[in-house]
Amino acid sequence: MVSKRQETSRQTRQTKGKTARIPTLSLFSGAGGLDLGFMQAGFEIMGCVEIEESYCKTLRANLNVGSGYGHDTTIHCQDIREFDARPYKKLDIECIIGGPPCQTFSAAGRRSGGVIGIEDARGQLFQAYCRVLDELKPKIFVFENVYGLPGANGGKPWKEIVRSFSEHGYTLRAEVVDAADYGVPQHRERLIMVGYRKGEFTFPMPTHGPDSGTKVPLVSVESAIRDLQDVDEPDRDTLGGLYGHLLPLVPEGLNYAYFTAEMGHPKPVFAWRSKFHDLLYKVNRDEPCRTIKAQPGKFTGPFHWKNRHFTTAELKRLQTFPDDYEIVGSFGKVVEQIGNSVPPRLAYAIAASVRDQLLRPVETPEVRVRPPTFQSTFRQRQRRKSEQFAEIAASAIAKKYGKNSIAHNEQQEPKFYFLNPEKLFDRTNKAKSQLNLEHPRYSVSVIDQGRQIFVQFERLGHGGADASQVIISGLRKYLPNHDRLQLTAKIYETADIFHAWRAIEEALIQRSNFFSLIDIYGHYANKGDAVSVHSKWVLPKRSRLVDAINFFGRTEHCGEFVKDVALTSTLKVSARSLTQIINSMRAVRFDIRTPKTHPIIRKGEIICTYPFPLLSPRALLESKARIVRMDQNQGRRQPLAAAS
């Protein structure tokens, strides 16, 4: 509800004429980054609508305090679809700002399982945005979102959003801008859309950097946080964990790619493009950093040049939050709020331009507008940086290993051992050359012949099955001494497939410095750089489940969406049986994703990320499904051995 003090504030503004502050409503307010920039430009935030209670605590903590909100601001901690905007009609709202959650359109969302955009409930939040526009009819609105929105799902969601806003009587201008060009010590691309009923709007010129037309440089990380540094702070080596020991070796500005063969590293640790680009990313203190993430992992940058995570005070500076703006919560929750925010300094540039061109017009805008011939050079600069990264890596490698260092993997001796795992993630018990296990379940032999690796895998105590086969080609890019791996296996049940793949991974690890099969294969979203996998598994009895595993056991069928109807036709099963098969594949750790497991996926589609199971217990794959055998001849389901 609108309070008496808000009504009094409105009447006071009316008496001040054009110099009055601009009454504004904030939607999807988050931690208030967009709001802060607008308030600094003379906009008065009368209300904030934010569904997350943890974020609302931050908003409340900054009411009538320091650089935060005024005492007239009302915080509505609720779903925008339940928000009643009608009481704000009395406040003559001139401007509405905010952008809905971006998961359905973001790059992370695409990697997670595709983009469904407006088909997802979160993607439909813009419709609630339109409803508020209808109720309050502000002169302008400012909509922000991820830079990939226009291209998501073939542009369909973007076209519908543009059409919907246009039908509500607004002229639209939209641009992708980089926050670093407006004085933020961080490269952060955001899509900004300005909708207005009257006048004309042109986006502001960059205020910093080579595109600004001035001599004002981009703001570096070190200049932004210099006064927060301890000059006596030693270099750290305390990150720990799987990759922590690598961080001190990463040159400033580089990431995990420093440890790849493509960068010339003599002892590669990672395959090219096998990880997200923020893994082990260490900032170059003399430049803006890359985008701060809302939910970083332990090894996700940006990292400080002292080989540590940035403090929350430092992160606030990198996102241009005022020092006295309080962000409430645990360290993780504070980082999340900072990472999900629009940098206030970028928001200020947009707000000042909107104010000076549309709401309180002036002859000379505070922030210059772009001329018709303006062309951003951001992409070109990024390409040049890639070349610079290669030069930095070459210099660091030469300094540490010498100029003539080359990658080399030693030829391995033949190996023969037995395994007796009872569960999927049991540590394997191995015995070389002789049988010293009481009841071994599998035998494994591995031998190198020229540039090929041959692995033989057999389930002991069972006969009658034809040989299964896996061929992995394209290894030479990552294993200089090997082109190809071939597995020949005799298996009895689907759980055996998991253990056969573990034997494959063990052989590859012994011949490289990589940590996992996924490291060598590459992330499924970058299939162009992946090795090729072709597998054909055979059980004693025909199984639709194994048919499905064989279908997805080929590189060309993974990492791409498959229609349910196409898959049921290929496998010759019903929709109900397909659901059972998918659950069973997930039970043996194949990463099959559907709208039920990942709501971001479009209805009627399936994606299998890899042609092999996820072999690490740390890999997230939740499934309560039992493994079942689809007996084609008898037409009934029979439980198999436990898979986990």
C-alpha positions as CSV (number, residue, x, y, z in Angstrom):
1,M,0.0,0.0,0.0
2,V,1.0,3.6,-0.6
3,S,1.8,5.3,2.7
4,K,0.9,8.8,3.8
5,R,4.5,9.9,3.7
6,Q,4.7,8.8,0.0
7,E,1.6,10.9,-0.8
8,T,3.1,13.9,1.0
9,S,6.4,13.3,-0.9
10,R,4.4,13.3,-4.2
11,Q,2.7,16.6,-3.4
12,T,6.1,18.2,-2.5
13,R,7.6,17.1,-5.8
14,Q,4.7,18.7,-7.7
15,T,5.5,22.1,-6.2
16,K,9.1,21.9,-7.3
17,G,8.4,21.7,-11.1
18,K,11.0,20.2,-13.4
19,T,13.8,20.0,-10.8
20,A,11.8,17.5,-8.8
21,R,13.1,14.0,-8.4
22,I,11.6,11.4,-10.8
23,P,9.2,9.0,-9.1
24,T,10.2,5.4,-10.1
25,L,9.1,1.9,-9.4
26,S,11.8,-0.9,-9.3
27,L,10.8,-4.5,-10.4
28,F,13.1,-7.5,-9.9
29,S,15.1,-5.2,-7.6
30,G,17.7,-7.8,-6.5
31,A,20.3,-6.2,-4.2
32,G,19.6,-2.8,-5.7
33,G,22.5,-2.2,-8.1
34,L,20.3,-0.8,-10.9
35,D,18.3,1.2,-8.4
36,L,21.4,2.8,-7.0
37,G,22.6,4.2,-10.3
38,F,19.1,5.6,-11.0
39,M,18.9,7.2,-7.5
40,Q,22.3,8.8,-8.1
41,A,20.9,10.3,-11.2
42,G,18.0,11.9,-9.5
43,F,15.4,9.2,-9.7
44,E,13.4,8.5,-6.5
45,I,12.6,4.8,-6.0
46,M,9.1,4.7,-4.5
47,G,8.8,0.9,-4.4
48,C,10.9,-2.2,-4.9
49,V,9.4,-5.6,-5.9
50,E,11.7,-8.5,-5.1
51,I,10.7,-12.1,-4.5
52,E,13.8,-13.3,-2.6
53,E,13.7,-12.6,1.1
54,S,17.5,-12.6,1.4
55,Y,17.7,-9.8,-1.2
56,C,14.9,-7.9,0.5
57,K,16.9,-8.0,3.7
58,T,19.6,-6.1,1.9
59,L,17.1,-3.6,0.5
60,R,15.6,-3.0,4.0
61,A,19.1,-2.6,5.5
62,N,19.7,0.4,3.2
63,L,16.5,2.3,3.8
64,N,17.3,5.9,4.8
65,V,20.9,4.9,5.4
66,G,24.0,6.3,3.7
67,S,23.8,6.0,-0.1
68,G,20.8,3.7,0.0
69,Y,17.1,4.3,-0.4
70,G,15.1,7.2,1.0
71,H,12.6,6.8,3.8
72,D,9.7,6.9,1.3
73,T,10.7,3.6,-0.4
74,T,8.4,0.6,0.2
75,I,9.9,-2.9,-0.1
76,H,7.5,-5.5,-1.5
77,C,8.9,-9.0,-0.9
78,Q,6.7,-10.9,-3.2
79,D,6.3,-12.5,-6.7
80,I,5.7,-9.8,-9.3
81,R,2.8,-11.9,-10.6
82,E,1.0,-11.2,-7.3
83,F,2.0,-7.6,-7.0
84,D,-0.8,-5.0,-7.1
85,A,0.6,-1.9,-8.7
86,R,-2.6,0.1,-8.7
87,P,-1.9,2.0,-5.5
88,Y,1.1,3.5,-7.2
89,K,-1.1,5.4,-9.6
90,K,-1.4,8.1,-6.9
91,L,2.4,8.6,-7.0
92,D,2.6,9.6,-10.7
93,I,5.2,7.0,-11.5
94,E,7.2,8.2,-14.5
95,C,9.7,5.4,-14.8
96,I,9.8,1.6,-14.2
97,I,13.1,-0.2,-14.1
98,G,14.2,-3.8,-13.8
99,G,14.8,-7.0,-15.6
100,P,13.4,-10.5,-14.9
101,P,15.7,-13.4,-13.9
102,C,18.0,-14.4,-16.7
103,Q,18.6,-18.1,-16.2
104,T,16.4,-19.1,-19.1
105,F,18.4,-16.9,-21.5
106,S,21.9,-16.9,-20.1
107,A,25.0,-18.7,-21.3
108,A,25.1,-20.7,-18.1
109,G,21.5,-21.7,-18.8
110,R,22.3,-22.8,-22.3
111,R,25.2,-24.9,-21.0
112,S,22.9,-26.4,-18.3
113,G,20.4,-27.7,-20.7
114,G,19.4,-25.3,-23.4
115,V,17.1,-22.3,-23.6
116,I,13.3,-22.3,-23.5
117,G,13.0,-18.6,-22.7
118,I,9.4,-17.5,-22.6
119,E,8.1,-21.1,-22.4
120,D,9.5,-21.3,-18.9
121,A,7.5,-19.6,-16.0
122,R,10.5,-17.4,-15.3
123,G,10.7,-16.5,-19.0
124,Q,7.1,-15.4,-18.8
125,L,7.7,-12.9,-16.0
126,F,8.1,-10.2,-18.7
127,Q,4.3,-10.5,-19.2
128,A,3.8,-9.4,-15.5
129,Y,6.1,-6.6,-16.3
130,C,3.8,-5.6,-19.2
131,R,0.8,-5.8,-16.8
132,V,2.4,-3.2,-14.5
133,L,3.2,-1.0,-17.5
134,D,-0.5,-1.1,-18.4
135,E,-1.6,-0.3,-14.8
136,L,0.8,2.7,-14.3
137,K,1.5,3.8,-17.9
138,P,4.9,5.4,-17.1
139,K,6.5,7.7,-19.6
140,I,9.5,5.3,-19.9
141,F,10.8,1.9,-18.7
142,V,14.3,0.5,-18.7
143,F,14.6,-3.3,-19.1
144,E,17.9,-5.1,-18.6
145,N,18.9,-8.7,-19.2
146,V,21.7,-10.9,-20.3
147,Y,23.5,-10.0,-23.6
148,G,22.6,-13.3,-25.2
149,L,18.8,-12.8,-25.0
150,P,18.4,-11.6,-28.6
151,G,19.9,-14.7,-30.0
152,A,18.5,-17.2,-27.6
153,N,16.4,-20.0,-29.1
154,G,16.8,-18.6,-32.6
155,G,15.6,-15.1,-31.5
156,K,12.0,-16.3,-30.9
157,P,11.8,-15.1,-27.2
158,W,13.3,-11.8,-28.0
159,K,10.9,-11.1,-30.9
160,E,8.0,-11.9,-28.7
161,I,9.3,-9.6,-25.9
162,V,9.8,-6.8,-28.4
163,R,6.3,-7.3,-29.9
164,S,4.7,-7.3,-26.5
165,F,6.4,-4.1,-25.3
166,S,5.6,-2.4,-28.7
167,E,2.0,-3.3,-28.4
168,H,1.8,-1.5,-25.1
169,G,2.6,1.8,-26.9
170,Y,6.3,2.1,-26.5
171,T,9.1,2.9,-28.9
172,L,12.0,0.7,-28.2
173,R,15.8,1.1,-28.3
174,A,18.0,-1.7,-27.3
175,E,21.8,-2.2,-27.1
176,V,24.3,-4.5,-25.6
177,V,26.8,-2.5,-23.6
178,D,30.0,-3.4,-21.7
179,A,30.1,-2.0,-18.2
180,A,33.8,-1.4,-18.5
181,D,33.1,1.3,-21.1
182,Y,31.3,3.3,-18.5
183,G,33.9,3.3,-15.7
184,V,33.2,-0.1,-14.1
185,P,36.5,-2.1,-13.4
186,Q,34.8,-5.2,-14.8
187,H,33.9,-6.4,-18.3
188,R,30.2,-7.2,-18.0
189,E,28.0,-7.2,-21.0
190,R,24.3,-6.4,-20.5
191,L,21.4,-5.9,-22.8
192,I,19.6,-2.6,-22.0
193,M,16.3,-1.7,-23.6
194,V,14.7,1.7,-23.2
195,G,11.0,2.0,-23.9
196,Y,9.4,5.5,-24.2
197,R,6.1,7.0,-25.4
198,K,7.4,10.4,-26.6
199,G,10.6,11.9,-27.7
200,E,13.8,10.3,-29.1
201,F,16.5,8.3,-27.3
202,T,20.1,7.5,-28.3
203,F,22.3,5.4,-26.1
204,P,25.2,7.2,-24.3
205,M,28.7,7.2,-25.6
206,P,31.2,5.2,-23.5
207,T,32.7,7.4,-20.8
208,H,36.0,5.4,-20.6
209,G,38.4,3.6,-22.9
210,P,39.2,3.7,-26.6
211,D,35.6,4.0,-27.7
212,S,34.9,7.1,-25.5
213,G,36.7,9.6,-27.8
214,T,38.5,10.9,-24.6
215,K,41.7,10.0,-23.0
216,V,40.0,8.6,-19.9
217,P,41.3,5.0,-19.6
218,L,39.3,1.9,-18.6
219,V,39.3,1.5,-14.8
220,S,41.7,-1.2,-13.7
221,V,41.1,-3.6,-10.8
222,E,44.1,-2.4,-8.9
223,S,43.0,1.3,-9.1
224,A,39.6,0.4,-7.9
225,I,40.7,-1.5,-4.8
226,R,44.2,0.0,-4.1
227,D,43.3,1.5,-0.8
228,L,41.9,-1.9,0.4
229,Q,45.2,-3.7,-0.1
230,D,47.8,-4.7,2.4
231,V,51.2,-3.9,0.9
232,D,52.8,-6.6,3.0
233,E,50.3,-9.3,2.0
234,P,52.3,-12.4,0.8
235,D,51.4,-14.5,-2.2
236,R,48.9,-17.2,-1.1
237,D,49.1,-20.9,-1.7
238,T,46.2,-22.0,0.4
239,L,43.3,-22.7,-2.0
240,G,43.8,-26.5,-1.7
241,G,41.7,-29.1,-3.4
242,L,42.1,-30.6,-6.8
243,Y,43.3,-27.5,-8.7
244,G,44.4,-25.2,-5.9
245,H,48.1,-25.9,-6.4
246,L,47.8,-24.7,-10.0
247,L,46.6,-21.2,-9.2
248,P,49.9,-19.7,-8.2
249,L,51.4,-20.8,-11.6
250,V,48.7,-19.0,-13.6
251,P,50.0,-15.7,-15.1
252,E,47.8,-12.6,-14.5
253,G,45.0,-12.4,-17.0
254,L,45.0,-16.1,-17.9
255,N,42.9,-19.1,-16.7
256,Y,43.1,-22.9,-16.9
257,A,43.9,-22.7,-20.6
258,Y,47.5,-21.8,-19.6
259,F,47.9,-25.5,-18.8
260,T,46.8,-26.7,-22.3
261,A,48.8,-28.0,-25.2
262,E,47.3,-25.3,-27.4
263,M,49.0,-22.7,-25.2
264,G,52.3,-24.6,-25.6
265,H,52.4,-26.0,-22.1
266,P,54.9,-28.9,-21.9
267,K,52.9,-30.7,-19.3
268,P,49.2,-30.2,-20.1
269,V,46.8,-30.6,-17.3
270,F,43.6,-29.7,-19.2
271,A,42.2,-30.2,-22.7
272,W,41.5,-27.1,-24.7
273,R,38.0,-25.6,-24.0
274,S,37.2,-28.5,-21.6
275,K,36.3,-26.1,-18.8
276,F,34.4,-22.9,-18.3
277,H,36.6,-19.9,-19.0
278,D,36.5,-18.7,-15.4
279,L,38.2,-21.8,-14.0
280,L,41.5,-20.6,-12.3
281,Y,41.0,-17.2,-13.9
282,K,43.4,-14.7,-12.3
283,V,42.8,-11.0,-12.9
284,N,45.3,-8.8,-14.6
285,R,45.5,-6.0,-12.0
286,D,46.2,-3.4,-14.7
287,E,42.9,-4.0,-16.5
288,P,39.2,-4.5,-15.8
289,C,38.4,-8.1,-14.7
290,R,36.0,-10.5,-16.3
291,T,32.4,-10.8,-15.1
292,I,31.9,-11.5,-11.5
293,K,29.8,-14.7,-11.1
294,A,26.9,-15.0,-8.7
295,Q,27.5,-18.6,-7.8
296,P,31.2,-19.3,-8.3
297,G,32.8,-22.7,-7.5
298,K,35.9,-23.1,-5.4
299,F,38.1,-22.8,-8.4
300,T,36.0,-20.2,-10.3
301,G,37.6,-16.7,-10.7
302,P,38.1,-13.9,-10.8
303,F,41.0,-14.5,-8.4
304,H,43.2,-11.9,-6.8
305,W,46.8,-11.7,-8.1
306,K,47.8,-12.8,-4.6
307,N,46.1,-16.2,-5.4
308,R,43.0,-15.8,-3.3
309,H,39.4,-15.0,-3.6
310,F,38.5,-11.3,-3.5
311,T,36.9,-10.1,-0.3
312,T,33.3,-8.8,-0.3
313,A,34.6,-5.3,0.1
314,E,36.8,-5.7,-3.0
315,L,33.9,-7.3,-4.9
316,K,31.6,-4.4,-4.1
317,R,34.2,-2.0,-5.5
318,L,34.6,-4.1,-8.7
319,Q,30.8,-3.9,-9.1
320,T,30.9,-0.2,-8.1
321,F,28.6,-0.5,-5.1
322,P,29.3,2.3,-2.6
323,D,31.3,1.3,0.4
324,D,28.6,2.2,2.8
325,Y,25.9,0.2,1.0
326,E,25.3,-2.9,3.2
327,I,24.8,-6.3,1.5
328,V,23.3,-8.7,4.0
329,G,24.0,-12.4,4.4
330,S,26.8,-15.0,4.5
331,F,29.8,-14.7,2.3
332,G,28.3,-16.9,-0.4
333,K,25.0,-15.0,-0.3
334,V,26.7,-11.6,-0.5
335,V,28.8,-12.8,-3.5
336,E,25.6,-14.1,-5.1
337,Q,23.9,-10.7,-4.7
338,I,26.9,-8.8,-6.0
339,G,27.2,-11.1,-9.0
340,N,23.5,-10.8,-9.9
341,S,23.5,-7.0,-9.8
342,V,23.8,-4.4,-12.5
343,P,26.9,-2.2,-11.7
344,P,25.5,1.1,-10.3
345,R,28.0,3.1,-12.4
346,L,26.7,1.6,-15.6
347,A,23.1,2.1,-14.4
348,Y,24.0,5.8,-13.7
349,A,25.1,6.4,-17.3
350,I,21.8,4.9,-18.6
351,A,19.8,6.8,-16.0
352,A,21.4,10.2,-16.8
353,S,20.8,9.7,-20.5
354,V,17.2,8.8,-20.0
355,R,16.7,11.7,-17.7
356,D,18.4,14.3,-20.0
357,Q,16.8,13.1,-23.2
358,L,13.3,12.0,-22.2
359,L,12.2,13.1,-18.8
360,R,14.0,16.3,-18.0
361,P,15.3,17.3,-21.4
362,V,18.4,19.6,-21.5
363,E,20.3,21.0,-24.5
364,T,23.6,19.4,-23.4
365,P,23.2,16.0,-21.8
366,E,25.5,15.1,-19.0
367,V,26.6,11.9,-20.8
368,R,27.3,12.5,-24.5
369,V,25.0,10.5,-26.9
370,R,26.4,8.2,-29.6
371,P,26.7,9.6,-33.1
372,P,25.0,7.7,-35.9
373,T,28.4,6.4,-37.1
374,F,29.3,4.9,-33.7
375,Q,30.7,1.4,-33.8
376,S,31.9,-0.5,-30.7
377,T,35.3,-2.0,-30.8
378,F,34.8,-4.3,-27.8
379,R,34.8,-7.5,-29.9
380,Q,38.0,-6.5,-31.8
381,R,39.7,-5.7,-28.5
382,Q,38.7,-9.1,-27.1
383,R,40.2,-10.9,-30.1
384,R,43.4,-8.9,-29.7
385,K,43.5,-10.0,-26.0
386,S,43.4,-13.6,-27.1
387,E,46.6,-13.1,-29.0
388,Q,48.1,-11.3,-26.0
389,F,47.2,-14.2,-23.8
390,A,49.1,-16.6,-26.0
391,E,52.2,-14.3,-25.8
392,I,51.9,-14.1,-22.0
393,A,51.6,-17.9,-21.7
394,A,54.6,-18.4,-24.0
395,S,56.7,-16.1,-22.0
396,A,55.7,-17.7,-18.7
397,I,56.3,-21.2,-20.1
398,A,59.7,-20.3,-21.5
399,K,60.7,-18.8,-18.1
400,K,59.7,-21.9,-16.2
401,Y,60.5,-24.7,-18.6
402,G,62.9,-23.2,-21.1
403,K,62.4,-22.2,-24.7
404,N,62.6,-25.7,-26.2
405,S,60.1,-27.4,-23.9
406,I,57.7,-29.8,-25.6
407,A,54.8,-31.9,-24.4
408,H,55.6,-35.6,-24.0
409,N,53.8,-38.7,-22.6
410,E,55.8,-41.7,-21.8
411,Q,54.8,-45.1,-23.4
412,Q,53.1,-47.2,-20.7
413,E,54.0,-50.8,-19.8
414,P,51.2,-53.4,-20.4
415,K,49.0,-53.8,-17.3
416,F,46.7,-56.6,-16.1
417,Y,44.5,-56.3,-13.0
418,F,41.3,-57.4,-11.4
419,L,38.4,-55.3,-10.0
420,N,35.9,-56.2,-7.3
421,P,33.6,-53.1,-6.9
422,E,30.3,-53.7,-5.2
423,K,28.9,-50.2,-5.9
424,L,29.4,-47.7,-8.7
425,F,31.8,-45.5,-6.8
426,D,33.7,-48.1,-4.8
427,R,37.4,-47.6,-5.1
428,T,38.8,-50.2,-7.4
429,N,40.9,-53.0,-5.9
430,K,43.7,-53.9,-8.3
431,A,46.1,-56.8,-8.4
432,K,48.9,-56.9,-11.0
433,S,49.7,-60.1,-12.8
434,Q,48.1,-62.5,-10.4
435,L,44.7,-63.1,-8.9
436,N,44.8,-62.2,-5.2
437,L,41.2,-61.1,-4.7
438,E,38.9,-63.6,-3.1
439,H,36.0,-63.0,-5.5
440,P,37.0,-60.7,-8.4
441,R,34.3,-59.4,-10.6
442,Y,36.2,-58.0,-13.6
443,S,39.5,-58.5,-15.3
444,V,41.2,-55.6,-17.2
445,S,44.2,-55.6,-19.5
446,V,45.7,-52.5,-21.1
447,I,48.4,-52.5,-23.7
448,D,49.9,-49.9,-26.1
449,Q,50.6,-50.9,-29.7
450,G,52.1,-48.0,-31.7
451,R,49.7,-45.1,-31.3
452,Q,46.8,-47.2,-30.2
453,I,45.6,-48.2,-26.7
454,F,43.9,-51.5,-26.4
455,V,41.8,-52.2,-23.4
456,Q,40.2,-55.6,-22.7
457,F,37.4,-55.7,-20.0
458,E,35.6,-58.9,-18.9
459,R,32.9,-59.7,-16.4
460,L,34.1,-62.9,-14.8
461,G,31.9,-65.9,-14.2
462,H,29.5,-65.2,-17.1
463,G,29.7,-66.2,-20.7
464,G,27.6,-66.1,-23.8
465,A,27.7,-62.4,-24.5
466,D,29.1,-61.1,-27.8
467,A,31.9,-58.6,-27.5
468,S,31.1,-55.0,-26.8
469,Q,33.3,-52.3,-28.3
470,V,34.2,-48.6,-27.7
471,I,36.4,-46.6,-30.0
472,I,37.7,-43.2,-29.1
473,S,39.6,-41.4,-31.8
474,G,41.2,-37.9,-32.0
475,L,43.3,-38.4,-28.9
476,R,46.6,-37.2,-30.5
477,K,45.6,-33.6,-29.8
478,Y,45.8,-34.3,-26.1
479,L,48.0,-37.4,-25.9
480,P,50.9,-36.8,-28.3
481,N,51.8,-40.5,-28.3
482,H,48.3,-41.8,-29.0
483,D,45.7,-41.5,-31.7
484,R,43.1,-44.0,-30.7
485,L,41.7,-46.1,-27.8
486,Q,39.8,-49.3,-28.4
487,L,37.9,-51.2,-25.7
488,T,36.7,-54.8,-26.2
489,A,34.4,-56.0,-23.4
490,K,32.2,-58.9,-22.4
491,I,29.5,-57.7,-20.0
492,Y,26.5,-59.1,-18.3
493,E,24.4,-56.2,-17.0
494,T,24.1,-52.5,-17.6
495,A,26.0,-51.6,-14.4
496,D,29.1,-53.3,-16.0
497,I,29.1,-50.5,-18.6
498,F,29.9,-47.9,-15.9
499,H,32.9,-50.0,-14.7
500,A,34.1,-50.5,-18.2
501,W,34.2,-46.8,-18.7
502,R,36.1,-46.4,-15.5
503,A,38.8,-48.8,-16.9
504,I,38.9,-46.6,-20.1
505,E,39.4,-43.4,-18.0
506,E,42.1,-45.1,-15.9
507,A,44.0,-45.9,-19.1
508,L,43.7,-42.4,-20.4
509,I,44.7,-40.8,-17.1
510,Q,47.9,-43.0,-17.0
511,R,48.9,-41.7,-20.4
512,S,48.2,-38.0,-19.8
513,N,48.1,-35.3,-17.2
514,F,44.4,-34.9,-17.5
515,F,42.1,-35.6,-14.5
516,S,39.1,-37.2,-16.2
517,L,37.5,-38.5,-19.3
518,I,35.5,-35.2,-19.6
519,D,38.7,-33.2,-19.5
520,I,39.9,-35.1,-22.6
521,Y,36.5,-35.2,-24.3
522,G,35.8,-31.5,-23.7
523,H,32.7,-29.9,-22.4
524,Y,29.6,-31.0,-24.3
525,A,28.7,-27.4,-25.2
526,N,32.0,-27.1,-27.2
527,K,31.6,-30.3,-29.3
528,G,33.7,-28.9,-32.1
529,D,36.8,-29.5,-30.0
530,A,35.8,-32.9,-28.7
531,V,37.3,-36.3,-29.5
532,S,35.0,-38.8,-31.2
533,V,33.4,-41.6,-29.4
534,H,31.6,-44.6,-30.9
535,S,30.3,-47.4,-28.6
536,K,28.3,-50.5,-29.1
537,W,27.4,-52.5,-26.0
538,V,26.0,-56.0,-26.1
539,L,24.2,-57.9,-23.3
540,P,23.2,-61.6,-23.4
541,K,19.6,-60.6,-24.0
542,R,18.4,-57.8,-26.2
543,S,17.5,-54.7,-24.1
544,R,15.8,-51.5,-25.1
545,L,17.8,-49.8,-22.4
546,V,21.1,-50.8,-24.0
547,D,19.7,-49.8,-27.4
548,A,19.2,-46.3,-25.9
549,I,22.7,-46.4,-24.4
550,N,24.1,-47.3,-27.8
551,F,22.2,-44.5,-29.5
552,F,23.6,-41.9,-27.1
553,G,27.0,-43.7,-27.1
554,R,28.0,-41.8,-30.2
555,T,29.4,-38.3,-30.3
556,E,27.0,-37.2,-33.0
557,H,24.0,-38.0,-30.8
558,C,25.2,-36.1,-27.7
559,G,25.2,-32.5,-26.8
560,E,22.3,-31.8,-29.1
561,F,18.5,-31.9,-28.4
562,V,16.5,-34.9,-29.6
563,K,12.8,-34.9,-29.9
564,D,10.9,-37.4,-27.8
565,V,8.9,-38.6,-30.7
566,A,12.0,-39.1,-32.8
567,L,13.6,-41.1,-30.1
568,T,10.6,-43.3,-29.4
569,S,10.5,-44.0,-33.1
570,T,14.2,-44.9,-33.3
571,L,14.1,-47.2,-30.3
572,K,10.6,-48.5,-31.1
573,V,9.2,-47.9,-27.7
574,S,6.2,-46.1,-26.2
575,A,6.5,-42.7,-24.5
576,R,6.0,-44.4,-21.1
577,S,8.8,-46.9,-21.8
578,L,11.0,-44.1,-22.9
579,T,10.6,-42.4,-19.5
580,Q,11.6,-45.7,-17.8
581,I,14.6,-46.0,-20.0
582,I,15.8,-42.5,-19.3
583,N,15.5,-43.1,-15.5
584,S,17.5,-46.3,-15.9
585,M,20.2,-44.5,-17.9
586,R,20.4,-41.9,-15.2
587,A,20.7,-44.6,-12.6
588,V,23.9,-45.8,-14.3
589,R,25.1,-42.2,-14.4
590,F,24.3,-41.2,-18.0
591,D,23.6,-37.5,-17.9
592,I,20.2,-37.5,-19.7
593,R,18.4,-34.2,-19.2
594,T,14.6,-33.7,-19.7
595,P,12.1,-31.0,-18.7
596,K,11.5,-32.9,-15.5
597,T,15.2,-33.0,-14.5
598,H,16.0,-29.5,-15.9
599,P,13.0,-27.2,-16.2
600,I,15.0,-25.0,-18.5
601,I,14.6,-27.6,-21.3
602,R,11.8,-27.3,-23.8
603,K,8.9,-29.7,-23.4
604,G,9.2,-32.8,-25.7
605,E,13.0,-32.7,-25.9
606,I,15.9,-34.6,-24.4
607,I,19.6,-34.0,-24.3
608,C,22.4,-36.5,-23.4
609,T,25.5,-34.5,-22.6
610,Y,28.1,-37.2,-23.0
611,P,28.4,-40.6,-24.7
612,F,29.7,-42.0,-21.5
613,P,28.5,-42.0,-17.9
614,L,29.6,-39.4,-15.3
615,L,32.3,-41.3,-13.5
616,S,32.9,-38.9,-10.6
617,P,30.7,-39.0,-7.5
618,R,31.1,-35.2,-7.4
619,A,29.3,-34.8,-10.7
620,L,25.7,-33.7,-10.0
621,L,23.2,-36.2,-11.2
622,E,20.2,-36.9,-8.9
623,S,18.1,-39.9,-9.8
624,K,15.9,-42.2,-7.7
625,A,15.4,-44.5,-10.7
626,R,16.0,-48.2,-10.4
627,I,17.9,-50.0,-13.2
628,V,15.5,-52.1,-15.2
629,R,15.9,-54.5,-18.0
630,M,13.5,-54.1,-20.9
631,D,13.0,-57.7,-22.1
632,Q,11.8,-57.4,-25.7
633,N,10.7,-61.1,-25.9
634,Q,8.7,-61.3,-22.7
635,G,7.5,-57.6,-22.8
636,R,8.0,-57.0,-19.1
637,R,10.5,-55.2,-16.8
638,Q,12.9,-57.0,-14.6
639,P,15.1,-55.4,-11.9
640,L,18.8,-55.6,-12.5
641,A,21.6,-55.4,-10.0
642,A,21.9,-52.2,-8.0
643,A,23.8,-49.5,-9.7
644,S,24.8,-47.2,-6.9
